[in-house]
Each structure stands twice: as C-alpha cells, then as structure tokens.
Amino acid sequence: MTTPRPSRDAVPPLGCPAHTGARTAERLYGPGFAADPMASYTRLRAHGSVAPVEISPGVRAWLVTGYETALEVLRSPERFSKDPRRWQALADGTVPADSPVVPMMMYRPNALWTDGEEHGRLRGAITDSLGRLDPNALRGYVEASADTLIDRIGPKGRADLLNEYGAVLPLLVFNQLFGCPPDIGDKLVEGMSGIFDADADSEKANGLLTEGVAELVALKRRHPGPDVASWLMAHPAQLTDEEMMHQLVLLMGGGTEPQQNLICNGLRLLLSDDRFAGDLAGGSMPVEDAVDEVLWTDPPLANYAIHYPLHDLELDGTLVCEGEPILISLAAANTDPDLARDRRTGNRAHLAWSAGPHTCPAKGPARLIAEVALEKLLDRLPDIELAAPVGELEWRQGPFHRALASLPVRFPPISPADGPAGGSEGITNPARSSSIPPAPASTASEPGSANVARHRWWSFLARWWHG
C-alpha cells in the first residue's frame, strides 16, 4: 500500500527512533555479527519482517528478514528499483563515496543494477552466453582442476581448505571459462575479494578491479576466442566496451567470492554435521543435500539483493521512504520461523539465488562447480576431518557475505593421482580444456595469440605448483 509522500523535512533519518517506533539500528558489521548473525536476525524479527540496520558506520538501510516480504520486494519491479542512483543518502553526501560498502552498492551499467528494457537487454546477453557452456564438459574441467589442487595438498596431510582449495578452484575455472590470462586474473580476484571484505581498502580494490577488467575487454577485442567473454562481446546486444566491463565485473562477482563461500560452507557442514557424517561413513556422499542445506541456512551472500522504493510506501506495516536502500536478508528469509521447516526438505525454494526478474542467471554452473568440488575432495580424501572445533572457526567480517576466514583440516597423507589429471605434468603439459564448447565467438578459429595466452596461464600454474 502506498502512502501520500510527506515533505522531506517531515521524514526523520532512516533508523531514527521517531521513524521506527523507538527501534535502534542493528549493526551488520563487526566481530559479533560475523560470529553469530542469527542472533541479530532474531532480534530484528522481534520488530517485524522489516527493520532498520547499519551496514557500515553511518550507513543505514532496511533489512527484510521475512520470506514472504522478501518475495514481495523481489517480484515487484513496479514498486522497487534496482538502480543505486536512487540512493538518496549517497547522492546527497550523507554516505561518503569512500565508505567501504559503496563498491558493492554503487551504480554500474550492468544487469544487476538496471531495470526494464535495459535490464532485459543486458541480462539476455549474459544468459545466452552462459547458455553456450557444456555442463558435462564443465564438470570434467572442474574435476581436473580439483585433482590438481588435491595433489598439491595431499602429501602434507593438512591444509587450509579455504586458501588452498575453495579460493583457488573458482579462480582456475574463471580463468579458463573467460579466456583470462593469469596477470589479469590476479587483479580481478584481488579486486573483487577486496570489495567484499569490510576491512579492505575499498577504493584500491575497486580501482584494481576496474583496471583488470579493462585489460580483459581490450584483449578480447583484439583476440576473441571460444570463451564466455568473447561470446558476450559478439552477442547481438552489441555491448560497448564499458558495458562489457560491467557485465564481466558482475559475472566475476558471482564466480569468485560467493562460489568460494559456497564450497567452504558446504565442506564445513559435511565435516561437522552428524547427519552428513553418518551418511559418509555408510559410503554415501549426500553432496547435493549438503549444498541445499547451505543455500538454505548459510548462503554465501547472506544480505544483498538491494532495492530502492520508487516512492514512499508501507512494507509489511513499516514506512519506507523513496530512495532508502532495502537489503534482503537471504539467510534470515530462508530461516524465517513462519516458513514451515518441512518446506525446506528436498526442495530448492530458498532465496540464495534471489528471485524475480533479477534471479541469478548462473545458478546452474555455480551449483555444478560447488558440487563437483565437494564430491572430488571427499572422494580423494575420505578420512578428512576438521583440525579445529567447528565452534572455533572464524568468520570474516562484513555485512553482505557469509564467509569463513579459514578452514583447517587434517587427513592421512596421500600421493598425487596418476595420469594427466594429477601431478605437475597435468599443469605443464595440459591438453586443451574441454570445458568450453568448440563453437567460435566472432572468429572461425582461435588465433595463435590465444595459444600464447594459454601457455602463459599454464606456466603461471606450473610456477605456483613448484612454489
């Protein structure tokens, strides 16, 4: 229900007690929130499904914790916009441009932050390009990449699976699927990780990300190949260089940090929850069930899907003014007490991928990569166990993600696997990956320079392998 718009002078600041019925804004940052976000969600639910929060010092927003209210926002583009240029506190300087959360919320001309026809054009280019991936071939490449990483940690008998597996595997997959050489890939991953991390230099991270993606676009203009970046560039949507850059940043955002979190949160669950441990001991690896459980209870992006009301309105009884950011707590909505628990069993109606017109277009590949990563690790290291009590694992700080700081494990040492998939031979002398279908993008055959770029990429991995 909409309400007549009061004068701006009559509207107290977001989170002001006069505006929210004496409610103070819950902080979604700091070590306390990182360690136990569910406690914050419980306190917020006491005031209804919409409540004021502070996502960084001095940065206020609304957080939706109710499942049905979340769907109302996500599925109502006629009432809620995705365009951050409507964020009035940023536009008028109340929120400084150098705030650490701005890089994750600022306008970029991509499919995430646009509405209507423009959103349809950009999303169509992404969906069509991702649709050219062969899932079976992608599975084979992820398995080979996982074997490479497991061969490296296997002889040691212990590892930090976050830094030595979960964070590296998406990088290998991204570099291959997007035809990205390592020097550019390093910039993209470091920049993207920085804008997710509340303690990082957000301006530096954003600059590094911009630099890396500009270099990748320039490379693909000169030397297109059979990869997602080149297919996106050759799409009938005729994306400009700037649009290309921003679609790649969007895909990068979903392909590195959240993917890493999904893999590691899944491993944490499989190695600590008796339900899954019992099945593992019985010879069954319920990886799909574990991934579903994580997506319901610990989604890699816990609070995001940001929207802005097109006008002052009531949302589940709470007045929300035009231009105030509304975050969807995907984690809280999925665990809404009003959502019958049996509705979560065996179904995928969670909101981890969002919903409505901006639902994640890459959820199929993302889920496949995570499941294969978990399957391969548990297959190669069946006696793996956590090297620290699950309750002592540390979570990274930040309002948006649900991310472990490390995942220490131990296991009986193993030797590298035989054959081309394992050992350093699989790095220095690889066959051409079959993860990418052979269909060309804008050229009939791959240019010779692409072979040079691939050689540089594998040379980088060889140097990494040997330390």
N, C-alpha and C positions, 0 to 999 in steps of 0.2 A: 504494500500500500504506500503510495506516495503522500507526502505532506506538503503544504504550502511552504515555499522557501522563506525562512526568516532572514532578516538582514544579517550580513556577515558579522556586524558588531554584536549581534544578539547571540551568536553561536560561540560558546566557550571553546577553548582549545581541546583537541582530541584527548580524552582521558581525564579531563578536568572533573572533579567530583560533582560540580553542578550539572555537568552534562551526562554523567554516567551513574547518578544516584549514589554518590559517595564512594564509588569504586576507584581504587588506585590501579595504575597500570602495572601489570605483571611483567617482570623483566625476562626476556627470552635470550639472555646472554649471561656470561659469567660461569664459573665452575659449578655452581649449584644447579643451574638449569641444565648444563651439559651432563651432569651426573644423574639427574633424576627429572627429566622433562615431564613425566607422567604426573608428578606431584603438582607441577604448575598447571597442567591441563585440568586436574581435579579441582584446584582452587578456582580456575576460570569457569568451569562448568557450574559452580555454585551460583553464578550470576546469570546463567542462561547460555545459549549457544553462540552468542556474540559478545566479546569483551575487549576492553582496551588493553594493549600491551605496549611495551617499549622494546624495540628490536635492536637498539644501539643507544648509547647515551644521548638523550634529547630527541630521538627519532620515534615518534608514536605511530601506531597503526591499530587496526582492529583485527582480532583473530577469531575465526569461525571454528568452533570445536564440535558442532553438531553435524551429523552425517546428512540429514535431510536439508539443513540450512546450507551446507556446502554445495549440495547438488543444485539448490535454488540459485546460488550465485553462479556456479559453473555453467549452468544451462540457460542463463538469461542474458544473452548479449544485448538485448534491447534495453536492459536496465543497468548493466555493468560493463564497463570498458576495460580492455587490457592495456590501453595506451598510457604509459607513465607520464606523458606530457600533461596529463590531467592532475598530477600530484601537486596540489597547491602549495604544500609546505616546502617542497623542493623549488618550485617556481618562484616563490616569494623570498627565498633565502632562509626561511626558518630552519630547514635542514641544509647544512652546508654541503657543497658539492664534493668535498673531500671526506665525507662520512664513509666509514668502511662498508656500509651496506649499499651505498649508491651504485657501485658497479653491477650488483645483482638485481637492481631495480630500475636503472636508468633506461631511457628510451633507446632502442636500436631498431632500425627498419627491418625487422625480421618477423617470422610467422608468429612468434610468441607475443610480441608487443603491438600487434596491429589488429584491426577489426574489419569486418565486412568484406568487400570485394578484394581489397589489398591483401587481407589475410588469406583469402581463398587462393589468390594467385601465388603467393609465396609458399603456402602450405602444399599446394598442388605440385610445385617443383620439387619440394623435399620428398613428398610421398612417392612420386613417380620415380625419383632417383633411387631411393631406398628400395623400392619395389623391384629393381633390377638385380638385387643381391640374391644369390642362390643359397637358401638356408642350409642345404646339405653340404655344400662346399664350405660355407662359413663355419659350420661345425667342425669340419676337418681341419681348417686352419687354426681354430681356437684350440683344438686338441694338440696340434703340433706345437703351438706357442706355449701351452701349459706344460707339455713334456719338456720343452727347453728349460723352463723355469724350475720345474721339479728336479730335473737333472742337476741343476746348479746347487739347490739347497739339500738334495737327498743325502749326499755323503756326510754332511755336517751333523745330522741328527737333531737339529733345532733350527728355528727360523722365526723371523717376524713376518708373518704371512701378509701383513698389510704392505710393508715396504718392499718385500721380496717377491710377492706374488700378486696380491689384489691390485696394487697400484701400477704394476708393470704390465700385466696382461692386457688391460684396456689400451695402454699405450701402443703395444705391438699391434693389436687389432686395428686401432685407429690409423696408425701409420700406413698399414697395408691397404685398408679399405679406401682411404682417401689419397693414396699415392703420395704420401708425405715423407720427405727425407728427414733424417734424424735431427739435423740442426734446426729445422723449422719446428719439428715435433716437440723438441725440448722446450722451446719458447711457448708453444701453445699450452702444453700441460702445466708448466710452471705458472704461467699467467692465469689459467683457469683455476688452478688449485688456490692461488692467492686470493682471488675474488670470492671464493667460498669461505676462506679462513678469516675469522674475525680479528685475529692477531697479526695478520699480514699487512704489508704496505699496499693498500688497495689501489692507489694511483699508479705505483710502479707495476703492479700486477696487470692492471688494465692496459698500460702502455705496452708491456711485453706481449700481451695477448694480441693487441692491435698490430704490432709490428710483425708477429709471426704469421697471422692470417693474411696480411697484405702480401707477404712474401709468397705464401702458398697460392694465392689467386694469381699473382704475376707469373709464377711458374706454370700454372695450368693454362693460362692464356698462351704461353709460348709453346708448351709441350703437353697437350691433353693426352690422356690415356684411358684405359678401361678401368676407371675408378669413380667413386661416388662424387668426388669434387668435380671431375670433368663432365660427368653426366648432368650434374646440376648446372654447370656452365652452359651446356649445349641444349638445355631444356627450352621448349617453345615460349616459356615465360620471359626469356631474354633478360636475365638478370644483369644488372650493371655490376661493375666491379665492387661498388660499395654494398650493393645488395648481396652479392656473393660473399663478401667478407662477413656480413652479419648473419647469413644463414649458416655459414661454417662455424662461427662462434656459437650459435645456438646448438648445432649438432655436436660440437666439441663439448659443450656444457653437459649434454646428456650422455656423452660417450666416455667420459673420464671419471670425474669425481663421483657422480651418483652411481656409476657402474662399479667403481671400486668399493663404494659403501655397500652396495647390494651383495657383492661377492663376500666381503668380510663379515657383514652382519649375518649372512647365511652360514658361513663357516662357524662363527661364534655360536649360533643356535645349534647346529649339528653336533658340535663338540661339547656342548654343555647341557642340553636338554635331554632328560632321561627318555622321553618319548622317542626321540630320534636315535639315541644311543642304543636303546633296546632293539630297534629295527636294524641298525647297523650290525650289532652283534649277531643277529639272526641271518645275516647275509643279504639283507635288502637295504638299498640306499634310497630313502624317500626324499630325494633331492627336490623334486617338484613340490612336495608338501612343505619342505623347509623354505623354499623360495616364496611360496604362497604365504606362509606364516610371517616371514619377514616383511613382505609387502603389506600385510595387514597391520602388524604391530610395530615394526621398526623400519618404515620406508626410508630409503636413502635420502630423499628430500622430505623432511618432516613438516616444514611450514613454508609454503610458497604459493603458487597459483594466484598471484597478486591481481586484484581487480580494483577498479575505481568507479564509484557510483556516478551515473550520468546526471543525477540530480539528488537533492536531499530525499531520503526515503527511510522507511522503517524496515528493519531486517529482524525478523523474529522478535518484534517489540522494542528493538533498540533503534534510536535515531542515529543514522549515519549520514554525514553531510557530503555533498558533492566534492570530489577531489580528494577524499580521505582514503588512504590505502587499506584494502581489506585483504589479509592473508588467509588462505585456507590451511588449517592445520590438518594435513593429510593423516598424520599419526593420530591426532585426537579424534577426528571424524571416524576413522576406521575402528577405533576402540570406544566409540560412543556407547554408554551404558544402555541407551534406548534402542540400540541396534542389537537385536537378539543374537546371542553368540552362535547359535546353530546356523545362522545365515552365513557365517564366515567359513564353515567347514565344507571343503570340497568345492568352493566357488571362488570366482575372481571378480567379485563386485566391489572390491576395495577401490580406493581413490588414489593409490600410489602413482598411477599414470595420469591423474587428473580425470576430467570427464567433460562432456560437451564439445563444442567446436574446437577447443584447444587441447584435447586429449593428446597424449604423447604419440607422435607418428612412428616412433622407432621402438615401441614396446616389444614387438616380436623379436627383432635382433637382440635387443638388450636382455630380454629374458633368456634367450638361447645362449648368449655368451656367458651369463651368470651360471646357468645350469650346467653347461659343459665344464666350466672352470671348477665347480664343486665336484662334479662326477669324477673328473680326471684326478683331482687331488686325492679324493678318498679312495679311489681305485689304486693309485700308486703308493699311497701311504696309509694303509688300512688301520694301523695301530697308532695313528697320530692322536695327541691329546694336548689340551691347553697346558702351558707352562706356568700359569698363574691362576688363582681362583677367579671364576668368572665375575664375581662381585668386585674384584680389584682392577679390572680392566678400565683404562682411562678413555673417556670420550672427548673428542675435540670440541672446543667452544665455538659457538656460532648459532644464530637464530634459525638458519634455513636447513642445515643438514643434520643427519643422524650418523655420525662418523666416528669410528674408533681411532684413537691415537696410535695404537699398535695392537698386534695380535700375536703374542709369543706362543709358540708351540714346541713340543718335542716329539720325537718318534725314533724308532730303530733306524739307523742309517741304512740307506740303500745305494746301490750302484746305479750309474746312469743307464737309461734304457738302451737296448741295442737297436741298430738301424738308423735311418736318416732322420727320424723324428727326435732322437735324443743325442746328447753329447755335442761337443763343439763342432763336429763335422756337419751337423744339421744347420749350423749357423753360417759357417764359412762357405759351404758349397750347397746351397739350397736349390731345389727345383723351383720353378715358378709357382707361386702360390695359386691354388685353385679356388680361393675364397671369392675371387672376382670373376664373374662370367666373362667369356671372351668377347662379348659384344662391344664394339668400339663406341667411343663417345662422339667426338667430332672428327676423328681421323680413321682411316680404314685400317691402319696398322700402327702399332706402338712405335714412336720414334726412337732412334738409337739413344738419344739423351736420357730417355726414361730408364734404359738399361744401366746407364751410368749412375742415375739417382738410386736405383735399387741396389747396385753394387755398394754405393756409399752407405746405404742403410744397413746392409748385412755386415759391412766392415765395422760399422759402429757397434753392432751387436757382438761381433767377434771380440772387439776391444773390451766391451763391457764384460763379456764372459770371462776373459782372462784377467780382469781386474786392471 
